[in-house]
């Protein structure tokens, strides 16, 4: 019996030491209270973001009013009927493509179009008709909305088979660092638009915003005010600023991942 007790003590002692070196009982209580408050707040934010997502989608539609369940007609937008698309797995998380900070310091790292952060790329796929590219793009967006880092409100919001175009509203966790005891991340919101023609497809990433929670205090940023050169690079252009710089780095990595997977999905 004494041997069993001693063995159990040997196993538990390191764990107790870790607990003592990390959080005091008072800190653990405060952490539990914050987590409860956060759970309630996330529910409120989810409801608010759902309303904002619907408003954003509405602004993106230029061809009349879209109604739930409306039959899809050529050259008209509609809410998708809930198809799952291709069930093939999409790689999770950010790409493992290490970059030196000089990549993030380049003047063209964050492109601005009429004062807005916009990434857009045309992918050439010779010989593939627009209908086939549209199907591939729909499958790609559907898989993306189901990745592990996605939040519940991410979805393919509008489809237009007649014009071979799609819109997805994305809400996900943008992770900066993750350890056993902590997770540093921001809620990341953006819109993806795809337009297909015979032999080519264009992917556009726009309306980037962030909701960053630090100990229960949420800061809301737009990409234009937070990851541009003025906001995230020092005046000598030698380094990224500590907080906004990590947003810039993580956003560029995430964008690179999305555009790479999009290209691969069209092959």
Secondary structure, DSSP 8 states (H G I E B T S, - for coil): -HHHHHHHHHHHHHHHHHHHHH--HHHHHHHHHHHHHHHHHHHHHHHHHHHHHHHHHHHH--SS---TT----TT--B--------------SS------HHHHHSTTSS-EETTEE-EEEEEE-TT--HHHHHHHHHHHHHHHTTSTTB-TT-EEEEEETTTTEEEEEEEEEEEEEE-SS-EEEEEEEEEEEEEEETTEEEEEEEEEEEEEEETTEEEEEEHHHHTSHHHHB-TTSSSB-HHHHHHHHHHHHHHHHHHHHHHHHT-
